[in-house]
Amino acid sequence: MRVVVCGGGVIGASTAYFLSRRGAEVTVVERRAVACASSGKAGAFLALDWCAGSPLDALARRSFALHARLPDEIGDDYGYQRVTTHGAYAVAGQAARRSAGSDHDWLSERVVVTGRLGSPETTAMVHPRLFTEALIRAAQARGAELRIGRVTRLLRSDDGSVRGVEVDGESVVEADAVVIAMGPWSILAAGWLPLPAVMAYEGHSLLFETGASIPPEALFLEYQDRGGRVLTPELFPRADGTTYVALSTTQDPLPLDPADVSPDPSAIDQLEGICEGISPALARDRIVARQACYRPVTQDGLPLIGKVPDLTGAYVATGHSVWGVLNGPATGEAMAELIVDGAATTTDLRPFDPARLLPLDPRRLRLSNQ
C-alpha cells in the first residue's frame, strides 16, 4: 500500500513510522525541513493523566506508554527523560517569600513552589526536534522516503478517490492514501478536500544553556507582572543541558510559509524579563534561541484524526494544540491501523472524527437512515 504523508512534524513523522512498521510504502512530503515549525520549537512535555476526564484521556495514556518504549524500540537517543513537575507562583518585584536552602535553590527566592503536579512515573520530556527526526530516520530505515517540497494539489481518480498528490506544481507522487498532517497549515488543504477549520495558536519561547544548574524539574508558574496581570510561563529542563521556557502572549496571523514565522520582539523581551525573575540560571546571556511557533487548534479543542468524509483514501491528523508531541505516537499508531486495516484498535478515534465539525452532508444523512 502506498501512502503519502503531507507534513514532516511530529504527527506526520509518527504516522510515517507506524505505517512503515506495517509494511506500507510511505512518502513524507515536507515543505521546508523535518520539525521546522512547532514540532521543533515545542516544550515537548509529556503527562500520563493530565487529560483525565476528557475525550483525550485514552489517547494520552496510550501515547505516554508508547513514549516510554520508543527510545529502545527505534534505538535512538532524543533526550527522553522522566521529570518531577511542580506548580509555583511569583510576583514581579516582590521581596523574597521563602528562605534560602530549600529544595529548590535553583529558583529565585521570590518563587514559591505550591505543590507537586507530577512524579517521574507520570511526567516526562523529550527534545521535540530530535524526537521527530528520530521517527523519520526510523521510518526511512524501513523504506520510507522523505521528499522536500510543497504539496500543491490532491489528485483524484476517475471514480473520485485519492490517487496521490502534486508537488511544487509539477511532479506527481502516486498513492492509495494521503494523510494531511501539516499542523496549522492543514487549513491550506481545505481547497482540495472537505476539512473543518484549523486555527493557529501562537506561543513564544526561549532556550537557555543551563548545564546541570537546573535539575529535571518541570515548572508551571503563575507570574503576576508589575501591571497586575497573571501570566503562565512554563519551564522544561532538557536532558541535553538546555532549558526551555514558553509563554503564550500574542496572536498574529499565520504566515503562509513556515519559514516566515518569527518571534515578536516585545513578547520575547517580556519573557526574558520574567525569566530573570524566575532563576539566576535564566540570565539573558545564557539564551541560545529566541523563537515562536503556531500550534493547530480546532473549534472544539479536540484534534482531527481519521478519514476525510466523502473522499476515499483521504485522511487527516492535526489540531492537537499544545499536546502534539505527547499524543503524536498514539495518533500515528491509530492512523496506521485505520489506513492499513480499515479500523483503529489501540485507540478509539470516534471522538476525533473530522466529520463532527463539518456541516451535515445530505448524502451521509440518507445513508445513515437506510
Backbone hydrogen bonds in HBPLUS format (Angstrom, degrees):
<---DONOR---> <-ACCEPTOR-->    atom                        ^
c    i                          cat <-CA-CA->   ^        H-A-AA   ^      H-
h    n   atom  resd res      DA  || num        DHA   H-A  angle D-A-AA Bond
n    s   type  num  typ     dist DA aas  dist angle  dist       angle   num
A0025-GLU N   A0001-MET O   2.72 MM  24  5.88 167.1  1.73 160.2 164.2     1
A0176-ASP N   A0002-ARG O   2.79 MM 174  5.24 154.4  1.85 130.4 138.3     2
A0177-ALA N   A0002-ARG O   3.20 MM 175  6.63 137.0  2.40 151.5 161.2     3
A0003-VAL N   A0025-GLU O   2.85 MM  22  6.09 165.2  1.87 154.8 156.9     4
A0027-THR N   A0003-VAL O   2.94 MM  24  6.37 152.7  2.02 158.7 165.3     5
A0004-VAL N   A0177-ALA O   2.97 MM 173  6.41 160.7  2.01 154.5 158.1     6
A0179-VAL N   A0004-VAL O   2.81 MM 175  6.24 160.9  1.85 162.8 168.9     7
A0005-VAL N   A0027-THR O   2.83 MM  22  6.15 161.6  1.87 150.8 156.9     8
A0029-VAL N   A0005-VAL O   2.89 MM  24  6.21 160.9  1.93 155.2 161.0     9
A0006-CYS N   A0179-VAL O   2.79 MM 173  5.91 174.0  1.79 169.7 171.4    10
A0181-ALA N   A0006-CYS O   2.88 MM 175  5.54 150.8  1.96 150.8 156.7    11
A0007-GLY N   A0029-VAL O   2.87 MM  22  5.87 150.0  1.96 143.2 152.7    12
A0035-ALA N   A0008-GLY O   3.01 MM  27  6.11 157.9  2.06 133.4 140.4    13
A0013-ALA N   A0009-GLY O   2.78 MM   4  5.89 162.5  1.81 158.5 164.5    14
A0014-SER N   A0010-VAL O   2.96 MM   4  5.91 155.9  2.02 135.1 141.8    15
A0015-THR N   A0011-ILE O   2.98 MM   4  6.14 161.4  2.02 146.4 151.7    16
A0016-ALA N   A0012-GLY O   2.88 MM   4  6.06 160.4  1.92 148.2 153.9    17
A0017-TYR N   A0013-ALA O   2.93 MM   4  6.10 159.1  1.97 147.8 153.3    18
A0018-PHE N   A0014-SER O   3.06 MM   4  6.31 173.9  2.07 155.9 156.4    19
A0019-LEU N   A0015-THR O   2.92 MM   4  6.01 151.4  2.00 147.4 156.1    20
A0020-SER N   A0016-ALA O   2.91 MM   4  6.05 157.2  1.97 147.2 153.4    21
A0021-ARG N   A0017-TYR O   3.02 MM   4  6.35 146.2  2.14 145.4 155.0    22
A0022-ARG N   A0019-LEU O   2.98 MM   3  5.17 134.6  2.20  99.8 112.7    23
A0024-ALA N   A0019-LEU O   3.16 MM   5  5.49 159.9  2.20 148.9 142.8    24
A0023-GLY N   A0020-SER O   3.11 MM   3  5.12 163.2  2.14 106.3 108.7    25
A0145-GLU N   A0026-VAL O   2.88 MM 119  6.28 157.8  1.93 148.5 155.3    26
A0028-VAL N   A0145-GLU O   2.76 MM 117  6.15 165.6  1.78 169.8 171.9    27
A0147-ARG N   A0028-VAL O   2.75 MM 119  5.98 167.8  1.76 176.3 174.1    28
A0030-GLU N   A0147-ARG O   2.95 MM 117  6.31 157.9  2.00 157.2 164.6    29
A0149-GLY N   A0030-GLU O   2.79 MM 119  5.77 156.0  1.84 130.2 138.6    30
A0036-CYS N   A0033-ALA O   3.19 MM   3  5.25 133.1  2.42 140.1 128.8    31
A0040-GLY N   A0037-ALA O   3.03 MM   3  5.72 158.9  2.08 120.3 126.7    32
A0041-LYS N   A0038-SER O   3.09 MM   3  4.87 144.7  2.22  95.7 106.4    33
A0126-VAL N   A0044-ALA O   3.28 MM  82  5.69 148.0  2.39 147.1 156.2    34
A0046-LEU N   A0124-ALA O   2.81 MM  78  4.94 165.3  1.83 148.2 143.2    35
A0124-ALA N   A0046-LEU O   2.92 MM  78  4.94 154.5  1.99 137.2 141.4    36
A0048-LEU N   A0122-THR O   2.84 MM  74  5.01 162.6  1.87 152.4 154.1    37
A0052-ALA N   A0049-ASP O   3.28 MM   3  5.30 161.3  2.32 108.6 109.3    38
A0054-SER N   A0051-CYS O   3.03 MM   3  5.65 150.8  2.12 144.6 145.0    39
A0057-ASP N   A0054-SER O   3.12 MM   3  5.62 171.5  2.13 120.5 123.2    40
A0060-ALA N   A0056-LEU O   2.88 MM   4  6.03 164.7  1.90 164.5 169.0    41
A0061-ARG N   A0057-ASP O   2.96 MM   4  6.17 164.8  1.98 156.1 160.1    42
A0062-ARG N   A0058-ALA O   3.01 MM   4  6.10 165.4  2.03 149.1 153.3    43
A0063-SER N   A0059-LEU O   2.96 MM   4  6.07 158.1  2.01 145.4 152.2    44
A0064-PHE N   A0060-ALA O   2.81 MM   4  5.96 156.3  1.87 150.5 156.9    45
A0065-ALA N   A0061-ARG O   3.17 MM   4  6.37 156.8  2.23 144.5 149.7    46
A0066-LEU N   A0062-ARG O   3.02 MM   4  6.34 151.3  2.11 144.7 153.1    47
A0067-HIS N   A0063-SER O   2.85 MM   4  6.12 157.5  1.90 154.1 159.8    48
A0068-ALA N   A0064-PHE O   3.29 MM   4  6.54 147.5  2.40 140.0 147.4    49
A0069-ARG N   A0066-LEU O   3.12 MM   3  5.34 131.8  2.36 101.8 114.1    50
A0070-LEU N   A0066-LEU O   2.95 MM   4  5.97 143.2  2.08 157.1 167.4    51
A0073-GLU N   A0069-ARG O   3.10 MM   4  6.21 157.5  2.15 148.9 155.5    52
A0074-ILE N   A0070-LEU O   2.89 MM   4  5.89 169.2  1.90 162.4 160.7    53
A0075-GLY N   A0071-PRO O   2.99 MM   4  5.65 120.5  2.36 125.1 139.5    54
A0127-HIS N   A0078-TYR O   3.04 MM  49  5.82 162.1  2.08 165.6 165.2    55
A0081-GLN N   A0125-MET O   2.94 MM  44  5.45 152.9  2.01 150.4 155.3    56
A0125-MET N   A0081-GLN O   2.81 MM  44  5.45 142.8  1.95 153.7 165.9    57
A0083-VAL N   A0123-THR O   3.10 MM  40  5.71 172.0  2.11 126.8 128.6    58
A0084-THR N   A0216-PRO O   3.25 MM 132  6.64 162.5  2.29 154.4 153.2    59
A0218-ALA N   A0084-THR O   2.86 MM 134  6.23 134.4  2.07 146.0 156.9    60
A0085-THR N   A0118-GLY O   2.86 MM  33  4.70 175.1  1.87 132.8 133.9    61
A0117-LEU N   A0085-THR O   2.66 MM  32  5.27 152.1  1.73 135.0 143.7    62
A0118-GLY N   A0085-THR O   3.15 MM  33  4.70 149.4  2.25 131.9 126.5    63
A0086-HIS N   A0218-ALA O   2.92 MM 132  6.27 162.7  1.95 150.0 152.7    64
A0220-PHE N   A0086-HIS O   2.96 MM 134  6.35 160.5  2.00 158.6 164.8    65
A0087-GLY N   A0115-GLY O   2.91 MM  28  5.52 162.4  1.94 159.8 163.5    66
A0114-THR N   A0087-GLY O   2.81 MM  27  5.52 146.2  1.92 127.8 138.5    67
A0088-ALA N   A0220-PHE O   3.05 MM 132  6.33 142.9  2.19 153.7 152.6    68
A0222-GLU N   A0088-ALA O   2.91 MM 134  6.32 153.5  1.98 140.5 147.9    69
A0089-TYR N   A0112-VAL O   2.94 MM  23  5.46 149.0  2.04 142.4 151.5    70
A0112-VAL N   A0089-TYR O   2.90 MM  23  5.46 169.8  1.91 169.3 168.0    71
A0090-ALA N   A0222-GLU O   2.94 MM 132  6.46 144.5  2.07 158.3 162.4    72
A0224-GLN N   A0090-ALA O   2.93 MM 134  6.39 162.3  1.97 158.3 159.3    73
A0094-GLN N   A0091-VAL O   3.13 MM   3  5.53 163.4  2.16 131.4 132.9    74
A0092-ALA N   A0224-GLN O   2.85 MM 132  6.07 176.5  1.85 171.4 171.3    75
A0097-ARG N   A0109-GLU O   3.07 MM  12  6.17 156.2  2.12 129.1 131.8    76
A0098-ARG N   A0109-GLU O   3.34 MM  11  5.66 142.6  2.49 148.6 158.3    77
A0107-LEU N   A0104-HIS O   3.03 MM   3  5.79 165.5  2.06 122.4 127.1    78
A0108-SER N   A0278-ILE O   2.65 MM 170  5.31 166.9  1.66 144.9 141.3    79
A0111-VAL N   A0108-SER O   3.06 MM   3  5.59 161.0  2.10 114.8 120.8    80
A0122-THR N   A0119-SER O   2.88 MM   3  5.25 149.4  1.97 111.0 120.4    81
A0123-THR N   A0119-SER O   2.84 MM   4  5.88 138.2  2.01 164.3 177.7    82
A0131-PHE N   A0127-HIS O   2.86 MM   4  5.92 155.0  1.92 157.6 165.8    83
A0132-THR N   A0128-PRO O   2.98 MM   4  6.13 166.2  2.00 149.5 152.6    84
A0133-GLU N   A0129-ARG O   2.91 MM   4  6.11 166.9  1.93 155.1 159.0    85
A0134-ALA N   A0130-LEU O   2.90 MM   4  5.98 149.1  2.00 140.2 149.0    86
A0135-LEU N   A0131-PHE O   3.05 MM   4  6.36 153.8  2.12 149.9 155.9    87
A0136-ILE N   A0132-THR O   3.11 MM   4  6.42 158.5  2.16 149.2 154.8    88
A0137-ARG N   A0133-GLU O   2.94 MM   4  6.21 161.6  1.98 150.2 155.2    89
A0138-ALA N   A0134-ALA O   2.91 MM   4  6.12 156.1  1.97 146.9 153.7    90
A0139-ALA N   A0135-LEU O   2.93 MM   4  6.17 150.3  2.02 145.8 153.8    91
A0140-GLN N   A0136-ILE O   2.82 MM   4  6.10 158.8  1.87 152.2 158.5    92
A0141-ALA N   A0137-ARG O   2.89 MM   4  6.14 147.9  1.99 146.3 154.8    93
A0142-ARG N   A0139-ALA O   2.95 MM   3  5.23 144.9  2.08 103.7 114.7    94
A0144-ALA N   A0139-ALA O   3.04 MM   5  5.33 162.7  2.07 133.6 128.5    95
A0143-GLY N   A0140-GLN O   2.88 MM   3  4.93 161.0  1.92 111.2 112.7    96
A0168-ASP N   A0150-ARG O   2.68 MM  18  5.14 169.6  1.69 160.2 159.1    97
A0152-THR N   A0166-GLU O   2.86 MM  14  5.60 158.3  1.91 143.3 150.5    98
A0166-GLU N   A0153-ARG O   2.83 MM  13  5.00 161.8  1.87 146.2 148.4    99
A0155-LEU N   A0164-GLY O   2.85 MM   9  5.12 167.2  1.87 137.2 137.8   100
A0163-ARG N   A0155-LEU O   2.89 MM   8  5.50 164.0  1.91 137.3 135.9   101
A0157-SER N   A0161-SER O   2.71 MM   4  5.38 159.3  1.75 157.4 164.9   102
A0160-GLY N   A0157-SER O   2.93 MM   3  5.19 161.2  1.97 112.4 117.4   103
A0162-VAL N   A0312-THR O   2.90 MM 150  6.19 171.7  1.91 170.4 171.5   104
A0175-ALA N   A0163-ARG O   2.94 MM  12  5.16 160.2  1.98 111.4 113.4   105
A0165-VAL N   A0173-VAL O   2.98 MM   8  5.41 151.4  2.06 143.4 150.4   106
A0173-VAL N   A0165-VAL O   2.89 MM   8  5.41 166.7  1.91 161.4 165.4   107
A0167-VAL N   A0171-SER O   2.82 MM   4  5.33 164.6  1.84 150.0 155.1   108
A0170-GLU N   A0167-VAL O   3.17 MM   3  6.06 174.4  2.17 125.9 127.3   109
A0171-SER N   A0167-VAL O   3.27 MM   4  5.33 135.1  2.48 163.2 152.7   110
A0178-VAL N   A0313-GLY O   2.83 MM 135  6.26 154.1  1.90 168.4 176.6   111
A0315-TYR N   A0178-VAL O   2.87 MM 137  6.09 150.1  1.96 165.6 167.8   112
A0180-ILE N   A0315-TYR O   2.84 MM 135  6.19 161.4  1.87 139.0 143.0   113
A0317-ALA N   A0180-ILE O   2.88 MM 137  6.16 161.4  1.91 162.9 158.8   114
A0185-TRP N   A0182-MET O   2.98 MM   3  5.20 130.1  2.23 144.5 137.1   115
A0186-SER N   A0183-GLY O   2.99 MM   3  5.55 161.8  2.02 118.3 121.9   116
A0187-ILE N   A0184-PRO O   3.47 MM   3  6.34 173.6  2.47 117.0 118.3   117
A0188-LEU N   A0185-TRP O   3.02 MM   3  5.66 158.2  2.07 115.1 120.9   118
A0189-ALA N   A0186-SER O   2.90 MM   3  5.48 150.1  1.99 114.9 123.4   119
A0190-ALA N   A0187-ILE O   3.07 MM   3  5.42 161.7  2.10 109.4 115.1   120
A0192-TRP N   A0189-ALA O   2.88 MM   3  5.33 158.4  1.92 114.1 121.3   121
A0193-LEU N   A0189-ALA O   3.15 MM   4  6.41 145.5  2.27 153.9 164.3   122
A0199-MET N   A0297-VAL O   2.73 MM  98  5.05 162.5  1.76 167.7 161.4   123
A0297-VAL N   A0199-MET O   2.82 MM  98  5.05 157.0  1.88 140.6 145.2   124
A0201-TYR N   A0295-ARG O   2.78 MM  94  4.99 162.5  1.81 146.5 152.7   125
A0295-ARG N   A0201-TYR O   2.75 MM  94  4.99 169.1  1.76 139.9 140.8   126
A0203-GLY N   A0293-CYS O   2.94 MM  90  5.62 153.5  2.01 162.8 168.4   127
A0293-CYS N   A0203-GLY O   3.00 MM  90  5.62 152.7  2.08 156.8 163.3   128
A0204-HIS N   A0247-LEU O   2.96 MM  43  5.48 172.6  1.97 145.4 147.0   129
A0247-LEU N   A0204-HIS O   2.86 MM  43  5.48 156.3  1.92 159.0 162.5   130
A0205-SER N   A0291-GLN O   2.92 MM  86  5.41 159.7  1.97 149.7 149.0   131
A0291-GLN N   A0205-SER O   3.01 MM  86  5.41 172.0  2.02 161.1 160.1   132
A0206-LEU N   A0245-VAL O   2.83 MM  39  5.34 154.1  1.90 153.1 161.9   133
A0245-VAL N   A0206-LEU O   2.97 MM  39  5.34 163.4  2.00 154.7 158.8   134
A0207-LEU N   A0289-ALA O   2.95 MM  82  5.00 151.5  2.04 146.2 147.0   135
A0288-VAL N   A0207-LEU O   2.67 MM  81  5.58 174.3  1.68 162.8 164.8   136
A0208-PHE N   A0243-THR O   2.84 MM  35  5.10 167.6  1.86 148.9 153.0   137
A0243-THR N   A0208-PHE O   2.89 MM  35  5.10 149.1  1.99 135.6 144.4   138
A0209-GLU N   A0286-ARG O   2.87 MM  77  5.43 157.1  1.92 151.4 157.3   139
A0210-THR N   A0241-GLY O   2.93 MM  31  5.69 143.4  2.06 149.2 160.8   140
A0213-SER N   A0210-THR O   3.05 MM   3  5.75 159.1  2.10 146.3 147.0   141
A0211-GLY N   A0241-GLY O   2.78 MM  30  4.13 134.7  1.98 144.6 136.9   142
A0217-GLU N   A0215-PRO O   2.67 MM   2  5.53 131.7  1.90 115.1  98.9   143
A0219-LEU N   A0235-LEU O   2.89 MM  16  5.00 160.1  1.93 145.3 149.8   144
A0235-LEU N   A0219-LEU O   2.84 MM  16  5.00 164.8  1.87 153.3 157.2   145
A0221-LEU N   A0233-PRO O   3.08 MM  12  5.57 169.6  2.10 175.3 176.5   146
A0223-TYR N   A0231-LEU O   2.77 MM   8  5.05 172.7  1.77 152.9 155.4   147
A0231-LEU N   A0223-TYR O   2.75 MM   8  5.05 173.3  1.75 145.1 144.0   148
A0225-ASP N   A0229-ARG O   2.81 MM   4  5.52 152.7  1.89 160.4 163.8   149
A0228-GLY N   A0225-ASP O   2.96 MM   3  5.39 165.0  1.98 116.8 121.1   150
A0234-GLU N   A0246-ALA O   3.02 MM  12  5.32 153.2  2.10 143.7 151.6   151
A0246-ALA N   A0234-GLU O   2.92 MM  12  5.32 154.6  1.98 147.7 155.8   152
A0236-PHE N   A0244-TYR O   2.74 MM   8  5.08 163.7  1.76 155.9 161.4   153
A0244-TYR N   A0236-PHE O   2.89 MM   8  5.08 173.6  1.89 139.7 138.5   154
A0238-ARG N   A0242-THR O   2.73 MM   4  5.42 171.9  1.73 170.1 168.7   155
A0241-GLY N   A0238-ARG O   3.23 MM   3  5.80 160.0  2.27 120.7 121.2   156
A0260-ASP N   A0257-ASP O   2.89 MM   3  5.55 162.7  1.92 123.0 128.6   157
A0261-VAL N   A0258-PRO O   3.24 MM   3  5.58 169.9  2.25 112.9 115.0   158
A0267-ALA N   A0264-ASP O   3.07 MM   3  5.34 118.3  2.47 105.3 120.2   159
A0268-ILE N   A0264-ASP O   2.99 MM   4  6.25 158.6  2.04 159.5 166.4   160
A0269-ASP N   A0265-PRO O   2.90 MM   4  6.07 157.1  1.96 146.3 152.8   161
A0270-GLN N   A0266-SER O   3.00 MM   4  6.16 155.7  2.06 142.5 148.8   162
A0271-LEU N   A0267-ALA O   3.03 MM   4  6.26 158.5  2.08 144.2 149.8   163
A0272-GLU N   A0268-ILE O   2.87 MM   4  6.11 154.4  1.94 150.4 157.6   164
A0273-GLY N   A0269-ASP O   3.07 MM   4  6.30 156.6  2.12 146.4 151.8   165
A0274-ILE N   A0270-GLN O   3.07 MM   4  6.40 154.1  2.14 147.4 154.3   166
A0275-CYS N   A0271-LEU O   2.96 MM   4  6.18 161.2  1.99 150.5 155.3   167
A0276-GLU N   A0272-GLU O   3.10 MM   4  6.38 152.8  2.17 147.8 154.1   168
A0277-GLY N   A0274-ILE O   2.96 MM   3  5.22 129.9  2.21 101.5 115.4   169
A0278-ILE N   A0275-CYS O   3.00 MM   3  4.95 144.4  2.12  98.4 109.3   170
A0279-SER N   A0275-CYS O   3.23 MM   4  6.47 164.9  2.25 165.9 163.1   171
A0282-LEU N   A0279-SER O   3.01 MM   3  5.45 163.5  2.04 113.8 119.2   172
A0286-ARG N   A0283-ALA O   2.98 MM   3  5.58 162.7  2.01 118.9 123.9   173
A0287-ILE N   A0284-ARG O   3.21 MM   3  5.51 169.7  2.23 114.0 115.9   174
A0321-SER N   A0296-PRO O   2.79 MM  25  5.10 140.5  1.94 164.8 169.3   175
A0301-GLY N   A0298-THR O   3.27 MM   3  5.06 155.4  2.33  97.4 104.7   176
A0304-LEU N   A0318-THR O   2.72 MM  14  5.37 164.0  1.74 156.9 162.7   177
A0318-THR N   A0304-LEU O   2.96 MM  14  5.37 150.8  2.05 143.7 153.0   178
A0305-ILE N   A0352-PHE O   2.95 MM  47  5.24 166.7  1.97 135.1 139.6   179
A0306-GLY N   A0316-VAL O   3.00 MM  10  5.68 156.0  2.06 160.7 164.9   180
A0316-VAL N   A0306-GLY O   2.90 MM  10  5.68 159.0  1.94 163.3 170.4   181
A0308-VAL N   A0314-ALA O   2.90 MM   6  5.42 171.7  1.91 135.6 133.8   182
A0314-ALA N   A0311-LEU O   3.22 MM   3  5.85 157.4  2.27 142.6 140.7   183
A0323-TRP N   A0320-HIS O   3.06 MM   3  5.55 149.2  2.16 142.8 140.5   184
A0327-ASN N   A0323-TRP O   2.94 MM   4  5.95 171.5  1.94 152.0 154.9   185
A0328-GLY N   A0324-GLY O   2.89 MM   4  5.61 110.4  2.38 137.8 151.8   186
A0328-GLY N   A0325-VAL O   3.44 MM   3  5.15 156.2  2.50  95.6 102.4   187
A0331-THR N   A0327-ASN O   3.08 MM   4  6.08 151.3  2.16 147.2 155.8   188
A0332-GLY N   A0328-GLY O   2.88 MM   4  6.09 166.7  1.90 162.4 165.5   189
A0333-GLU N   A0329-PRO O   2.90 MM   4  6.09 160.4  1.94 152.2 157.9   190
A0334-ALA N   A0330-ALA O   3.00 MM   4  6.06 167.4  2.02 144.1 147.6   191
A0335-MET N   A0331-THR O   2.88 MM   4  6.02 158.6  1.92 152.2 158.8   192
A0336-ALA N   A0332-GLY O   2.99 MM   4  6.12 156.7  2.05 145.8 151.5   193
A0337-GLU N   A0333-GLU O   3.13 MM   4  6.44 155.3  2.19 146.6 153.1   194
A0338-LEU N   A0334-ALA O   2.91 MM   4  6.13 160.6  1.95 149.8 155.4   195
A0339-ILE N   A0335-MET O   2.91 MM   4  6.07 162.9  1.94 153.4 157.2   196
A0340-VAL N   A0336-ALA O   2.96 MM   4  5.94 168.6  1.97 149.3 153.1   197
A0341-ASP N   A0337-GLU O   2.78 MM   4  5.26 147.2  1.89 135.5 146.7   198
A0342-GLY N   A0338-LEU O   2.96 MM   4  4.58 129.3  2.23 108.8 120.5   199
A0352-PHE N   A0349-LEU O   2.93 MM   3  5.41 150.2  2.02 117.4 126.9   200
A0353-ASP N   A0350-ARG O   3.30 MM   3  5.25 172.1  2.30 112.1 111.9   201
A0356-ARG N   A0353-ASP O   3.10 MM   3  5.89 164.3  2.13 124.8 128.7   202
A0357-LEU N   A0354-PRO O   3.28 MM   3  6.13 162.4  2.31 123.8 126.6   203
A0358-LEU N   A0355-ALA O   3.20 MM   3  5.19 170.2  2.21 108.6 111.0   204
A0364-ARG N   A0361-ASP O   2.95 MM   3  5.42 124.3  2.27 111.8 124.9   205
A0365-LEU N   A0361-ASP O   3.13 MM   4  6.50 154.4  2.20 151.3 159.2   206
A0366-ARG N   A0362-PRO O   2.96 MM   4  6.19 156.5  2.02 149.0 153.8   207
A0367-LEU N   A0363-ARG O   3.12 MM   4  6.35 159.3  2.16 143.5 149.0   208
A0368-SER N   A0364-ARG O   2.93 MM   4  6.13 154.3  1.99 147.7 154.4   209
A0369-ASN N   A0365-LEU O   3.21 MM   4  6.37 132.3  2.45 138.9 150.1   210
A0369-ASN N   A0366-ARG O   3.21 MM   3  5.27 136.7  2.41  96.6 108.4   211
A0370-GLN N   A0367-LEU O   3.25 MM   3  5.32 157.9  2.30 101.8 108.5   212
